């Protein structure tokens, strides 16, 4: 037995309640088991029970052993003075509140059907990456798709919270936050960290003054990235050097430049080199002006997709690295990359702004954008497809990735609508 299962059993009342009594032999009736508490404090709040025909309203605390009350030092914490019932598996010790009054205890050992525990153990012992792999087909479709909707919203909420944290660090500056968040995702995972560092060194308030001249935005980004070659005789490189010497001195950026070794090239195709991505990012900044405003006003999906289909400047259509000409034309940022930026950067930004401004229509638009993008094809989505789940759009694949990572991998089956349906007694 563990606390997760015990909380699950209490939450859904999967135990025998006929003739129920506390361990102190007082008649017990459960009117409402309470609301689960995800924060600090007792496990369930706003519960209502009658003990010996007296109504009690307060909190419920769950432990495997009653003595865990003292192990966790609840007897010293005033937040637990409101506990009206201690629900345990093994009552090995009476427990007291701070004022010395005893907390009534209910032991569930002997009241829970063995089949509930056995079904849970089967899921925990399963070695498949999706623990309910063998039983997944036994669960009604409506539960699966209800879970799919839930995890998509959880994923969007989680990413929106990351943006909210960044917004707070930026003192509620939405433009800087949008610029940093989007810049980070131009790193396409491998270079996320250096891109985020760069957008912290060169703030949006400086970039926006120069968006009418692409060479100056490129100079600011390449100069602060530490990637400008010192010895090149190429006209473009010398332009970058000249512009950065002036702008770097003007904005006091010369002492804040990054080191070239911070950027990663291993396992990247040349079209994905950070140099090419920086050139594409610079072009986007010059094309859009206010990034956030463009996301807010772009109602049609084709508008937002075209926004991210970026053709870098002429030099970077012929070079992967400064001073080294490519043998063939360097690809522009195409549809697949644009879709990734929409999924990972644009959609979370719109969701975060929707929450912040209380504009639910922007959340609907973000989900609509996801529904217009083909699903990602990876190990996780292929596994779900083998179980009969639809994987047609990015909304599907994003939800399934969240489901797999946050429920299946850590075996949080009791928090999953499918796992809970399989554990509970029929």
Buried (B, 14 or more C-beta within 10 A) or exposed (E): BEBBBBBBBBBBEBBEEEEBBBBBEEEBBBEEBBEEBEEEBBBBBEBBBBBBEEEBEBBBBBBBBBBBBBEEEBBEBEEBBBBBBBBBBBBEEBBEBEEEEEBBBBBBEEBBBEEBBEBBEBBEEBEEEBBBBEBBEEBEEEBBBEBBEBBBBBBBEEBBBEBBEBBEEBEEBBBBBBBBBBBBBBBBEBBBBBBBBBBBBBBBEBBBBBBEEBBBBBBBBBBBBBBBBEEBEBEBBEBBBEBBEEBBEEBEBBEEBBEEEBBBBEEBEBBBBBBBBBBBBBBBBBBBEBBBEBBBEBEEBEEBBEBBBBBBBEBBBBBBBBEEEBEEEBBBBEEEBBBBBBBBBBBBBBBBBBBBEEBEEBBEBBBBBBEBBBBBEEEBBEBBBEEEBBBEBBBBBBBBBBBBEBBBEEBEBBEBBBBBBBBBEE
